[in-house]
Amino acid sequence: MGTQGTILQGVDMRTHGGRRFKELCADLVGHLCDSPTAPQLAIIRRAAALAVWCEQAEAEQAQGGDFDVASYTTAANTMRRLLSDLGLERKARDVTPDLQSYIRGRAANG
């Protein structure tokens, strides 16, 4: 797929962070309609690396460890901008029930 780049050669991608990085890269590539260009792949790698870093910071905080809010916020905002640059955006999904489900729900709740 080519998302790892030459700089990561020799890095053990079998670690949890390495596996998660590869998984996120593959997911992001899958969200793009066409084959990603070299610049898109560079953005994907950066976004995946930041996502892994944020997940690790979240896990450390959840276990009672230190949490650097400024670094986390910077990383999360940078990741959001990178994903936006790729054209990936959050899309609202319709959660309105169909009429039959609505009537059944109203009847069940009295």
N, CA, C and O atoms as a MOPAC input file, in Angstrom:
PM7 MOZYME 1SCF
protein

 N      0.82700 1    -1.18900 1     0.00000 1
 C      0.00000 1     0.00000 1     0.00000 1
 C      0.86100 1     1.23900 1     0.00000 1
 O      0.42100 1     2.27700 1    -0.49300 1
 N      2.06000 1     1.18000 1     0.52500 1
 C      2.95900 1     2.30600 1     0.45300 1
 C      2.71400 1     3.40300 1     1.47600 1
 O      3.21600 1     4.51400 1     1.30800 1
 N      1.95700 1     3.12400 1     2.52900 1
 C      1.65700 1     4.18300 1     3.48000 1
 C      2.72300 1     4.32700 1     4.54900 1
 O      2.70100 1     5.29600 1     5.30700 1
 N      3.66500 1     3.38000 1     4.63000 1
 C      4.64400 1     3.45200 1     5.70400 1
 C      5.82200 1     4.35200 1     5.36200 1
 O      6.41200 1     4.95200 1     6.26000 1
 N      6.16800 1     4.45700 1     4.11800 1
 C      7.27500 1     5.32200 1     3.73400 1
 C      8.61500 1     4.73600 1     4.14900 1
 O      8.67700 1     3.82400 1     4.97400 1
 N      9.66100 1     5.25300 1     3.58400 1
 C     10.98900 1     4.70800 1     3.83000 1
 C     11.49800 1     5.02400 1     5.23400 1
 O     12.33300 1     4.28500 1     5.75500 1
 N     11.02900 1     6.08500 1     5.85200 1
 C     11.53100 1     6.47700 1     7.16200 1
 C     11.17800 1     5.43400 1     8.23100 1
 O     11.86800 1     5.33300 1     9.24500 1
 N     10.12200 1     4.66900 1     8.01200 1
 C      9.70000 1     3.68500 1     9.00600 1
 C     10.31900 1     2.31000 1     8.77700 1
 O     10.02500 1     1.37400 1     9.52100 1
 N     11.16600 1     2.17100 1     7.76900 1
 C     11.82900 1     0.88500 1     7.57400 1
 C     12.69700 1     0.59300 1     8.78600 1
 O     13.42200 1     1.46600 1     9.26300 1
 N     12.62400 1    -0.61600 1     9.27300 1
 C     13.39100 1    -0.99700 1    10.44300 1
 C     12.62600 1    -0.81000 1    11.74200 1
 O     13.07600 1    -1.26800 1    12.79200 1
 N     11.47500 1    -0.14300 1    11.69000 1
 C     10.63800 1     0.01900 1    12.87800 1
 C      9.79300 1    -1.23500 1    13.02700 1
 O      9.20300 1    -1.71000 1    12.05700 1
 N      9.73200 1    -1.77100 1    14.23500 1
 C      8.95200 1    -2.98000 1    14.48600 1
 C      7.47100 1    -2.63600 1    14.48000 1
 O      6.93800 1    -2.11700 1    15.46100 1
 N      6.81600 1    -2.93000 1    13.36900 1
 C      5.40400 1    -2.61000 1    13.22900 1
 C      4.51200 1    -3.67700 1    13.86200 1
 O      3.29400 1    -3.65700 1    13.68800 1
 N      5.13100 1    -4.62200 1    14.60600 1
 C      4.34700 1    -5.63700 1    15.31000 1
 C      3.93800 1    -5.16600 1    16.69200 1
 O      3.14000 1    -5.82700 1    17.35700 1
 N      4.47000 1    -4.03500 1    17.13900 1
 C      4.06500 1    -3.50100 1    18.43200 1
 C      2.62300 1    -3.02200 1    18.32600 1
 O      2.09100 1    -2.85500 1    17.22900 1
 N      1.99600 1    -2.80400 1    19.48800 1
 C      0.61000 1    -2.32900 1    19.47700 1
 C      0.50800 1    -1.01300 1    18.70000 1
 O     -0.38000 1    -0.85200 1    17.86400 1
 N      1.41400 1    -0.07900 1    18.97700 1
 C      1.39600 1     1.20500 1    18.28100 1
 C      1.63300 1     1.05600 1    16.79100 1
 O      0.99500 1     1.73700 1    15.98800 1
 N      2.54500 1     0.17200 1    16.41600 1
 C      2.83400 1    -0.06700 1    14.99900 1
 C      1.65300 1    -0.67900 1    14.27300 1
 O      1.31200 1    -0.26700 1    13.16400 1
 N      1.02900 1    -1.66200 1    14.90200 1
 C     -0.15400 1    -2.29400 1    14.30000 1
 C     -1.29600 1    -1.28800 1    14.16100 1
 O     -1.98000 1    -1.24600 1    13.13900 1
 N     -1.49100 1    -0.48200 1    15.20100 1
 C     -2.56800 1     0.50800 1    15.17700 1
 C     -2.30300 1     1.56300 1    14.09700 1
 O     -3.22800 1     1.99900 1    13.41100 1
 N     -1.05100 1     1.96500 1    13.95100 1
 C     -0.66900 1     2.91600 1    12.90900 1
 C     -1.03000 1     2.36600 1    11.53200 1
 O     -1.65000 1     3.06000 1    10.72600 1
 N     -0.64300 1     1.12300 1    11.26400 1
 C     -0.93600 1     0.51000 1     9.97000 1
 C     -2.44200 1     0.39500 1     9.75400 1
 O     -2.93500 1     0.63800 1     8.65300 1
 N     -3.16800 1     0.02600 1    10.80100 1
 C     -4.62200 1    -0.10700 1    10.71600 1
 C     -5.27400 1     1.23700 1    10.37700 1
 O     -6.14600 1     1.30900 1     9.51200 1
 N     -4.85000 1     2.28200 1    11.05600 1
 C     -5.40900 1     3.60900 1    10.79500 1
 C     -5.06900 1     4.09500 1     9.39300 1
 O     -5.91400 1     4.68600 1     8.72100 1
 N     -3.84000 1     3.85200 1     8.94400 1
 C     -3.45900 1     4.22600 1     7.57900 1
 C     -4.36300 1     3.53000 1     6.57000 1
 O     -4.85700 1     4.15600 1     5.63200 1
 N     -4.57600 1     2.23700 1     6.76400 1
 C     -5.42500 1     1.47800 1     5.84500 1
 C     -6.86300 1     1.99800 1     5.87900 1
 O     -7.50300 1     2.11800 1     4.83500 1
 N     -7.36800 1     2.30300 1     7.06500 1
 C     -8.73000 1     2.84100 1     7.17700 1
 C     -8.85900 1     4.17500 1     6.45000 1
 O     -9.83500 1     4.40300 1     5.73600 1
 N     -7.88900 1     5.04400 1     6.62800 1
 C     -7.94200 1     6.35300 1     5.98100 1
 C     -7.82800 1     6.23200 1     4.46800 1
 O     -8.51900 1     6.94000 1     3.73500 1
 N     -6.96700 1     5.34600 1     3.99800 1
 C     -6.86500 1     5.11300 1     2.55000 1
 C     -8.19900 1     4.61100 1     2.02700 1
 O     -8.63500 1     5.01100 1     0.94800 1
 N     -8.85700 1     3.72900 1     2.79300 1
 C    -10.15300 1     3.19200 1     2.39100 1
 C    -11.25000 1     4.23500 1     2.30700 1
 O    -12.23100 1     4.05000 1     1.58600 1
 N    -11.09400 1     5.33600 1     3.04300 1
 C    -12.10300 1     6.39400 1     3.02100 1
 C    -11.97900 1     7.29800 1     1.79300 1
 O    -12.91200 1     8.02900 1     1.46100 1
 N    -10.85000 1     7.24900 1     1.13400 1
 C    -10.66200 1     8.07000 1    -0.06400 1
 C    -11.24300 1     7.33400 1    -1.26100 1
 O    -11.16700 1     6.10800 1    -1.34000 1
 N    -11.81200 1     8.06500 1    -2.17100 1
 C    -12.47900 1     7.45600 1    -3.33100 1
 C    -11.49000 1     6.84100 1    -4.31400 1
 O    -11.70700 1     5.73200 1    -4.80200 1
 N    -10.42400 1     7.54400 1    -4.60100 1
 C     -9.46600 1     7.09300 1    -5.60200 1
 C     -8.22500 1     6.56500 1    -4.90600 1
 O     -8.14800 1     6.52100 1    -3.67900 1
 N     -7.27100 1     6.17200 1    -5.70400 1
 C     -5.97700 1     5.81600 1    -5.15000 1
 C     -5.33700 1     7.09300 1    -4.61900 1
 O     -5.27100 1     8.09200 1    -5.33500 1
 N     -4.86700 1     7.07500 1    -3.37900 1
 C     -4.30100 1     8.30200 1    -2.81800 1
 C     -2.99900 1     8.69900 1    -3.51000 1
 O     -2.20100 1     7.85300 1    -3.91200 1
 N     -2.81400 1     9.99900 1    -3.63300 1
 C     -1.58900 1    10.54100 1    -4.20900 1
 C     -0.49900 1    10.52200 1    -3.13900 1
 O     -0.77300 1    10.26400 1    -1.96700 1
 N      0.72400 1    10.79400 1    -3.55000 1
 C      1.83400 1    10.84000 1    -2.59200 1
 C      1.58900 1    11.88700 1    -1.50000 1
 O      1.83100 1    11.59600 1    -0.32900 1
 N      1.12000 1    13.09100 1    -1.83900 1
 C      0.83200 1    14.05400 1    -0.76800 1
 C     -0.27600 1    13.57600 1     0.17300 1
 O     -0.19800 1    13.79700 1     1.38100 1
 N     -1.30400 1    12.92200 1    -0.37200 1
 C     -2.36500 1    12.38400 1     0.48500 1
 C     -1.81900 1    11.30700 1     1.41500 1
 O     -2.20000 1    11.24600 1     2.58400 1
 N     -0.92800 1    10.45900 1     0.90500 1
 C     -0.33000 1     9.42700 1     1.74800 1
 C      0.49600 1    10.04400 1     2.86900 1
 O      0.50900 1     9.53400 1     3.99000 1
 N      1.18600 1    11.14300 1     2.56700 1
 C      1.96300 1    11.82500 1     3.60600 1
 C      1.03700 1    12.35300 1     4.69100 1
 O      1.33900 1    12.23300 1     5.87800 1
 N     -0.08700 1    12.93800 1     4.29300 1
 C     -1.05500 1    13.44400 1     5.26900 1
 C     -1.65400 1    12.29500 1     6.06400 1
 O     -1.84400 1    12.41300 1     7.27500 1
 N     -1.95100 1    11.19200 1     5.40200 1
 C     -2.51100 1    10.01500 1     6.08000 1
 C     -1.54700 1     9.51500 1     7.14300 1
 O     -1.96200 1     9.21600 1     8.26300 1
 N     -0.26500 1     9.42000 1     6.80800 1
 C      0.72000 1     8.95200 1     7.78900 1
 C      0.77400 1     9.87900 1     8.99800 1
 O      0.82700 1     9.41200 1    10.13600 1
 N      0.76000 1    11.19000 1     8.76000 1
 C      0.81400 1    12.14500 1     9.88500 1
 C     -0.43200 1    12.05300 1    10.74200 1
 O     -0.34900 1    12.07100 1    11.97000 1
 N     -1.58800 1    11.95400 1    10.10000 1
 C     -2.84500 1    11.85300 1    10.84800 1
 C     -2.88600 1    10.56000 1    11.66700 1
 O     -3.33400 1    10.56600 1    12.81400 1
 N     -2.42300 1     9.45800 1    11.08500 1
 C     -2.41300 1     8.18300 1    11.80200 1
 C     -1.45500 1     8.23700 1    12.98700 1
 O     -1.77000 1     7.73100 1    14.06400 1
 N     -0.29400 1     8.84300 1    12.79600 1
 C      0.67100 1     8.95600 1    13.89500 1
 C      0.09100 1     9.78700 1    15.03300 1
 O      0.25100 1     9.43700 1    16.20200 1
 N     -0.58100 1    10.88500 1    14.69700 1
 C     -1.20000 1    11.71000 1    15.73900 1
 C     -2.33700 1    10.97600 1    16.43200 1
 O     -2.52100 1    11.11700 1    17.64100 1
 N     -3.10100 1    10.19500 1    15.67900 1
 C     -4.19400 1     9.42800 1    16.27500 1
 C     -3.65000 1     8.40400 1    17.27200 1
 O     -4.20500 1     8.23400 1    18.35800 1
 N     -2.56900 1     7.72900 1    16.90300 1
 C     -1.95300 1     6.75600 1    17.81900 1
 C     -1.44400 1     7.48100 1    19.06300 1
 O     -1.63600 1     6.99800 1    20.17900 1
 N     -0.80200 1     8.62600 1    18.88500 1
 C     -0.29000 1     9.38700 1    20.02300 1
 C     -1.44100 1     9.79500 1    20.94800 1
 O     -1.33700 1     9.66400 1    22.16700 1
 N     -2.53400 1    10.28900 1    20.36300 1
 C     -3.69100 1    10.69100 1    21.17200 1
 C     -4.28200 1     9.49600 1    21.92000 1
 O     -4.63400 1     9.61200 1    23.09300 1
 N     -4.39200 1     8.35900 1    21.25300 1
 C     -4.93300 1     7.16200 1    21.90800 1
 C     -4.04700 1     6.72900 1    23.06900 1
 O     -4.54600 1     6.32900 1    24.12000 1
 N     -2.73700 1     6.80900 1    22.87800 1
 C     -1.82200 1     6.43800 1    23.96000 1
 C     -1.94100 1     7.40500 1    25.12700 1
 O     -1.90300 1     6.98600 1    26.28400 1
 N     -2.08500 1     8.70800 1    24.83400 1
 C     -2.25800 1     9.70800 1    25.89400 1
 C     -3.57000 1     9.47200 1    26.63400 1
 O     -3.62400 1     9.60800 1    27.85600 1
 N     -4.62300 1     9.12100 1    25.90700 1
 C     -5.91900 1     8.84000 1    26.52400 1
 C     -5.84100 1     7.61900 1    27.44200 1
 O     -6.39700 1     7.62200 1    28.54000 1
 N     -5.15200 1     6.58500 1    26.98300 1
 C     -5.00500 1     5.37500 1    27.79100 1
 C     -4.23000 1     5.66300 1    29.06800 1
 O     -4.58600 1     5.18000 1    30.14300 1
 N     -3.16400 1     6.45700 1    28.94400 1
 C     -2.36300 1     6.80700 1    30.11800 1
 C     -3.20700 1     7.61100 1    31.11400 1
 O     -3.14200 1     7.37900 1    32.32100 1
 N     -3.98500 1     8.54100 1    30.60600 1
 C     -4.83600 1     9.35700 1    31.47600 1
 C     -5.89800 1     8.49500 1    32.14600 1
 O     -6.18900 1     8.68500 1    33.32700 1
 N     -6.48200 1     7.55000 1    31.41300 1
 C     -7.51300 1     6.67700 1    31.96600 1
 C     -6.96500 1     5.78200 1    33.07700 1
 O     -7.71800 1     5.33100 1    33.94100 1
 N     -5.66000 1     5.52500 1    33.05500 1
 C     -5.02900 1     4.70800 1    34.08500 1
 C     -4.48200 1     5.55100 1    35.22300 1
 O     -3.73700 1     5.06000 1    36.07100 1
 N     -4.85800 1     6.82800 1    35.23700 1
 C     -4.44600 1     7.69700 1    36.32400 1
 C     -3.12400 1     8.40200 1    36.11200 1
 O     -2.60300 1     9.03400 1    37.03000 1
 N     -2.58200 1     8.30300 1    34.92700 1
 C     -1.29700 1     8.94000 1    34.64900 1
 C     -1.44900 1    10.41900 1    34.34500 1
 O     -2.55100 1    10.96700 1    34.34200 1
 N     -0.31900 1    11.04300 1    34.09000 1
 C     -0.31400 1    12.45900 1    33.73800 1
 C     -0.97200 1    12.66000 1    32.37900 1
 O     -0.94000 1    11.78600 1    31.51200 1
 N     -1.56900 1    13.83600 1    32.22000 1
 C     -2.23400 1    14.16900 1    30.96200 1
 C     -1.89400 1    15.60700 1    30.61700 1
 O     -2.31000 1    16.53500 1    31.31100 1
 N     -1.14200 1    15.78900 1    29.55200 1
 C     -0.74500 1    17.10800 1    29.09300 1
 C     -1.83100 1    17.63200 1    28.15000 1
 O     -1.83400 1    17.32700 1    26.95700 1
 N     -2.74200 1    18.41700 1    28.70000 1
 C     -3.89000 1    18.89600 1    27.93800 1
 C     -3.44800 1    19.73900 1    26.74400 1
 O     -4.02700 1    19.62500 1    25.66400 1
 N     -2.44700 1    20.57100 1    26.91800 1
 C     -1.99900 1    21.43500 1    25.82400 1
 C     -1.45800 1    20.61200 1    24.65500 1
 O     -1.79800 1    20.87000 1    23.50100 1
 N     -0.62300 1    19.63000 1    24.95200 1
 C     -0.07900 1    18.78200 1    23.88000 1
 C     -1.17800 1    17.96200 1    23.22100 1
 O     -1.20700 1    17.81000 1    22.00000 1
 N     -2.07100 1    17.44100 1    24.02900 1
 C     -3.17800 1    16.63800 1    23.50600 1
 C     -4.06300 1    17.48400 1    22.58700 1
 O     -4.41400 1    17.06000 1    21.48600 1
 N     -4.41600 1    18.67800 1    23.05100 1
 C     -5.27400 1    19.55500 1    22.26100 1
 C     -4.60500 1    19.93900 1    20.94600 1
 O     -5.25000 1    19.95400 1    19.89800 1
 N     -3.32500 1    20.24600 1    21.00300 1
 C     -2.58100 1    20.58400 1    19.79700 1
 C     -2.58700 1    19.40900 1    18.82200 1
 O     -2.83200 1    19.58700 1    17.62900 1
 N     -2.31600 1    18.21400 1    19.33200 1
 C     -2.29000 1    17.02500 1    18.47500 1
 C     -3.66500 1    16.75100 1    17.87700 1
 O     -3.77500 1    16.47300 1    16.68300 1
 N     -4.70900 1    16.82700 1    18.69000 1
 C     -6.06600 1    16.54200 1    18.21200 1
 C     -6.49500 1    17.56300 1    17.15900 1
 O     -7.09200 1    17.19600 1    16.14700 1
 N     -6.19700 1    18.83200 1    17.39300 1
 C     -6.56400 1    19.86100 1    16.41500 1
 C     -5.77200 1    19.71800 1    15.12500 1
 O     -6.31500 1    19.91600 1    14.03800 1
 N     -4.50600 1    19.38100 1    15.23500 1
 C     -3.68800 1    19.16800 1    14.04000 1
 C     -4.20900 1    17.98100 1    13.25100 1
 O     -4.29700 1    18.03200 1    12.02400 1
 N     -4.55500 1    16.90700 1    13.95700 1
 C     -5.10200 1    15.72700 1    13.29800 1
 C     -6.40100 1    16.08200 1    12.57400 1
 O     -6.61100 1    15.66000 1    11.43600 1
 N     -7.27500 1    16.85600 1    13.22800 1
 C     -8.52800 1    17.26500 1    12.61200 1
 C     -8.27300 1    18.05500 1    11.33100 1
 O     -8.95200 1    17.84100 1    10.32700 1
 N     -7.30700 1    18.95900 1    11.36000 1
 C     -6.98600 1    19.75200 1    10.16700 1
 C     -6.44700 1    18.86700 1     9.04500 1
 O     -6.79000 1    19.06000 1     7.87900 1
 N     -5.61000 1    17.90500 1     9.39700 1
 C     -5.08000 1    16.99800 1     8.38300 1
 C     -6.19800 1    16.17900 1     7.73700 1
 O     -6.23400 1    16.01100 1     6.51800 1
 N     -7.10300 1    15.67700 1     8.56500 1
 C     -8.22300 1    14.90700 1     8.02900 1
 C     -9.12100 1    15.78200 1     7.16100 1
 O     -9.64400 1    15.32700 1     6.14400 1
 N     -9.29400 1    17.01300 1     7.55900 1
 C    -10.06900 1    17.95100 1     6.75300 1
 C     -9.38000 1    18.19900 1     5.41400 1
 O    -10.03800 1    18.28300 1     4.37800 1
 N     -8.05400 1    18.31500 1     5.43900 1
 C     -7.29200 1    18.49500 1     4.19700 1
 C     -7.48300 1    17.32300 1     3.24400 1
 O     -7.45700 1    17.48700 1     2.02500 1
 N     -7.67500 1    16.14400 1     3.81600 1
 C     -7.91700 1    14.96000 1     2.98000 1
 C     -9.33600 1    14.95000 1     2.41700 1
 O     -9.64400 1    14.19500 1     1.49600 1
 N    -10.19400 1    15.79800 1     2.98300 1
 C    -11.58600 1    15.81600 1     2.55200 1
 C    -12.46000 1    14.90500 1     3.38300 1
 O    -13.61700 1    14.66000 1     3.04200 1
 N    -11.90400 1    14.40100 1     4.47900 1
 C    -12.69200 1    13.54000 1     5.35400 1
 C    -13.38000 1    14.42100 1     6.37600 1
 O    -12.73300 1    15.19100 1     7.08500 1
 N    -14.67600 1    14.30500 1     6.44600 1
 C    -15.41700 1    15.13200 1     7.37900 1
 C    -16.50400 1    14.30400 1     8.04100 1
 O    -16.94500 1    13.27800 1     7.52300 1
 N    -16.90600 1    14.77400 1     9.17100 1
 C    -17.96900 1    14.10000 1     9.90100 1
 C    -19.28300 1    14.36300 1     9.18900 1
 O    -19.59400 1    15.50100 1     8.83600 1
 N    -20.04200 1    13.31400 1     8.98200 1
 C    -21.31800 1    13.45600 1     8.31000 1
 C    -22.41600 1    12.98800 1     9.25100 1
 O    -22.33000 1    11.91700 1     9.85200 1
 N    -23.44700 1    13.81000 1     9.36500 1
 C    -24.59000 1    13.44600 1    10.19900 1
 C    -25.33400 1    12.29600 1     9.53200 1
 O    -25.46900 1    12.24700 1     8.31000 1
 N    -25.80500 1    11.39000 1    10.34800 1
 C    -26.61100 1    10.31200 1     9.78900 1
 C    -28.03600 1    10.48000 1    10.27500 1
 O    -28.27900 1    10.99500 1    11.36600 1
 N    -28.94900 1    10.05200 1     9.47500 1
 C    -30.36000 1    10.19100 1     9.79400 1
 C    -30.74300 1     9.14100 1    10.82800 1
 O    -30.62500 1     7.94100 1    10.57900 1
 N    -31.20000 1     9.59400 1    11.98300 1
 C    -31.60700 1     8.67800 1    13.04900 1
 C    -33.11300 1     8.74800 1    13.29300 1
 O    -33.62000 1     8.22500 1    14.28500 1
 N    -33.81100 1     9.39800 1    12.37500 1
 C    -35.25700 1     9.50900 1    12.49100 1
 C    -35.87900 1     8.13700 1    12.25200 1
 O    -35.62000 1     7.51300 1    11.22300 1
 N    -36.70500 1     7.65600 1    13.19900 1
 C    -37.31400 1     6.33200 1    12.99100 1
 C    -38.39100 1     6.40700 1    11.91100 1
 O    -38.98800 1     7.45700 1    11.67100 1
 N    -38.62100 1     5.26300 1    11.26800 1
 C    -39.72000 1     5.24200 1    10.31200 1
 C    -41.03700 1     5.30300 1    11.09600 1
 O    -41.04000 1     5.11000 1    12.31200 1
 N    -42.12100 1     5.56300 1    10.42800 1
 C    -43.40500 1     5.78700 1    11.09100 1
 C    -43.84000 1     4.59100 1    11.93000 1
 O    -44.32400 1     4.76800 1    13.04800 1
 N    -43.67600 1     3.39500 1    11.41800 1
 C    -44.08100 1     2.18600 1    12.15400 1
 C    -43.30500 1     2.04700 1    13.45500 1
 O    -43.89500 1     1.74300 1    14.49200 1
 N    -41.99300 1     2.26400 1    13.42000 1
 C    -41.16600 1     2.17500 1    14.62300 1
 C    -41.57000 1     3.24000 1    15.63400 1
 O    -41.61700 1     2.98000 1    16.83600 1
 N    -41.85800 1     4.42400 1    15.14600 1
 C    -42.26600 1     5.51800 1    16.03200 1
 C    -43.57200 1     5.17400 1    16.74700 1
 O    -43.69400 1     5.37200 1    17.95600 1
 N    -44.53800 1     4.66200 1    16.00300 1
 C    -45.83700 1     4.30700 1    16.59300 1
 C    -45.66800 1     3.18800 1    17.61000 1
 O    -46.26000 1     3.24400 1    18.68800 1
 N    -44.87300 1     2.17400 1    17.28700 1
 C    -44.63900 1     1.07600 1    18.23600 1
 C    -43.96300 1     1.60000 1    19.50100 1
 O    -44.32200 1     1.19900 1    20.60800 1
 N    -42.99500 1     2.48700 1    19.34400 1
 C    -42.30200 1     3.05600 1    20.49200 1
 C    -43.22800 1     3.86900 1    21.37100 1
 O    -43.16400 1     3.78200 1    22.59700 1
 N    -44.08500 1     4.65700 1    20.75400 1
 C    -45.05600 1     5.46600 1    21.51800 1
 C    -46.05000 1     4.58000 1    22.24400 1
 O    -46.41300 1     4.85800 1    23.38700 1
 N    -46.49500 1     3.50800 1    21.58500 1
 C    -47.44800 1     2.60000 1    22.20800 1
 C    -46.82400 1     1.85600 1    23.37500 1
 O    -47.48800 1     1.61400 1    24.38300 1
 N    -45.56000 1     1.49200 1    23.25000 1
 C    -44.87800 1     0.73800 1    24.30100 1
 C    -44.62000 1     1.61900 1    25.52500 1
 O    -44.62300 1     1.12600 1    26.65300 1
 N    -44.39800 1     2.90300 1    25.31000 1
 C    -44.11700 1     3.80500 1    26.42100 1
 C    -45.37800 1     4.40200 1    27.02800 1
 O    -45.30800 1     5.19100 1    27.97000 1
 N    -46.52700 1     4.02300 1    26.48700 1
 C    -47.80200 1     4.41200 1    27.08100 1
 C    -48.11700 1     5.80600 1    26.89600 1
 O    -49.16500 1     6.26600 1    27.34800 1

